[in-house]
Structures are given as C-alpha cells and as structure tokens.
Amino acid sequence: KALAALDHVGSLIGKYNGARSLTTIGPGINEPHFVTARSFRSAVSLAERCEVPMMAHVAEVPADVTIDGLNVVDWMIRHRSLSQRLVLAHCVWLTPKDFRKIAKAGASVTWQPSTNAFLADGVMPLRHALNAGVAVGLGTDDTNANDRVNMFSEMRTAAMVTKLARSSSVAVSAGELLWLATRGGARALGLDHLVGSIEVGKAADLVLLDLDALKPFTRIASALVYQASGDEVDTVIVDGRVVMRERELLTLDERRLRQRAQRCSEGILRRSGIVVDDGVPGARVSRG
C-alpha cells in the first residue's frame, strides 16, 4: 500500500509542480516507525528524483528516538535515507551528535514549538542544531495540535521556550527567530532560491504591516517577534498578486468560509461520536 501511495504522489508531482506553481507537492511519512525501511527509502528516492522535499516526524517524543535498537538518525543512515531532500520535523530529543550527522548529510529540520509545548513533548535544542550547521526553519504544524497556526505566535513561543529551557534571556535573538520564520524556512525546504527574501528573481511574496499599531518600539525585529500578533497585517501579496488589501481578503468571502468550516467541524464531531475536552490533547469516543 505504501508503494502504491508513492506512485500516486509521483503522479501528483508531475501534474501540479512547476516553475510558477504556488504549491510544492512531495512525499511525506509521518514517522519512520510507521513503515518498513524499504518504504521509507522509496519515499526518499522519489523526493530525490523529483527534486522536492520529503517530510518526516523524528524524535518528537523519547519513544521515537530508537528504531530496531538503533538511534533514529543512525537508522536512516544505515538505510541510505538521510538525504538532502529530507526535512525532519520536531527533533526534540536529538543530541548535538545527531544534529552534526544531519548537517553532514545535508538534511534539514523544521521546528514547531507551539505544538511541542501543547503536547508537552519538550523543547527542541535549537542552539545545538544551529551550532551543528543544520538548516532550521520555523513551522506551525497543523490544527490538530496548534489551534492558532500563526507565525507571529510561533516566533514568540520559540523565543520563550528556548529561554526557559536554557535558563538564559539571551539564548536566542529576535533577529534569529525572524530569520527562521522567513529565509530559514525557505532554506530548510530547499526553496530559498525562489522565496524567503526580497530579491530580484524571487517570487514577490510580501506581507505589509501597519507599524503604527506596534509603536513605540526600539527594534523592528523585536517588535515583530514579541509584540505582533498578526492583526497588524494590512496587505498580502502572493507571487505579485494582491490577495489582501487594507485587511480585506480579495479572493474569497472570509465570513462564509468560516461559517462553512464551523459547520463541517461540528458535522465531523457529530458523526464520529468524538468528545473533545478543551485544552486536552487527543479525544475520546462517546459510548452514549
């Protein structure tokens, strides 16, 4: 089944990926533990052939650190799967030695601090990863474990948990976090030649903010990381196309979309019998 799924992913890559595509489709395996070594290697091979990133969760919790008696990074090396195309999510429980191996292989890491905090996974050792030379990007994960999916919140959370974990108020700078949320993320995905910074030849992806809403501030990076919430965003341009102007979405009816999403969410819960407790990871099935 895994190999058949990869064939389908390959067909989608051929159909939708392109020079001016706004999406990049690539294979993803939730965790190496969930498939055979052959299937994992096949997914990596597909990503390499198609020159796209491949996502996998690694060492999010202590139980994920070993596979078949091997450290998960060593397991990927043994099965020729620690590739330049591999993007490893979370990496909370990896060591400096693990990050050096990841850097040597050219693989990258994405960090989702809000999700890791919500699930009480721990804090990824950011400084170990950066010191090893790993390409690190800041991510949000999805709404199953991050109800905000807000990069401004993610930057602030990343700052707070890193400082707490290292008992140091200077463990990470606002400038570093802003870089991780922009150029770092693009680099981690292998897309920094297309996006992530304002340069000639790159896509015109721009977010314009009303800085008056943040005043007074001393440094713009600190204001964006510690003060901004996202409400300050005035205009959004995607590949040169204005999709929001003066806080008004131009390509869809936001109110109707939210109403539809709410109805769909309520319908899923009703049909499934799932009971969700506020603020508690996971859910239980109603027996009534």
Secondary structure as GFF3:
##gff-version 3
##sequence-region A 1 288
A	DSSP	alpha_helix	2	16	.	.	.	ID=ss1
A	DSSP	beta_strand	28	29	.	.	.	ID=ss2
A	DSSP	three_ten_helix	32	34	.	.	.	ID=ss3
A	DSSP	alpha_helix	37	50	.	.	.	ID=ss4
A	DSSP	beta_strand	54	58	.	.	.	ID=ss5
A	DSSP	three_ten_helix	62	64	.	.	.	ID=ss6
A	DSSP	beta_strand	66	67	.	.	.	ID=ss7
A	DSSP	beta_strand	70	71	.	.	.	ID=ss8
A	DSSP	alpha_helix	72	78	.	.	.	ID=ss9
A	DSSP	beta_strand	86	90	.	.	.	ID=ss10
A	DSSP	alpha_helix	96	105	.	.	.	ID=ss11
A	DSSP	beta_strand	108	111	.	.	.	ID=ss12
A	DSSP	alpha_helix	113	118	.	.	.	ID=ss13
A	DSSP	alpha_helix	126	132	.	.	.	ID=ss14
A	DSSP	beta_strand	135	138	.	.	.	ID=ss15
A	DSSP	alpha_helix	151	166	.	.	.	ID=ss16
A	DSSP	alpha_helix	174	179	.	.	.	ID=ss17
A	DSSP	pi_helix	180	184	.	.	.	ID=ss18
A	DSSP	alpha_helix	185	188	.	.	.	ID=ss19
A	DSSP	beta_strand	206	209	.	.	.	ID=ss20
A	DSSP	three_ten_helix	211	214	.	.	.	ID=ss21
A	DSSP	alpha_helix	220	222	.	.	.	ID=ss22
A	DSSP	pi_helix	223	227	.	.	.	ID=ss23
A	DSSP	beta_strand	233	238	.	.	.	ID=ss24
A	DSSP	beta_strand	241	245	.	.	.	ID=ss25
A	DSSP	beta_strand	248	249	.	.	.	ID=ss26
A	DSSP	alpha_helix	254	272	.	.	.	ID=ss27
A	DSSP	beta_strand	274	275	.	.	.	ID=ss28
A	DSSP	beta_strand	284	285	.	.	.	ID=ss29
###
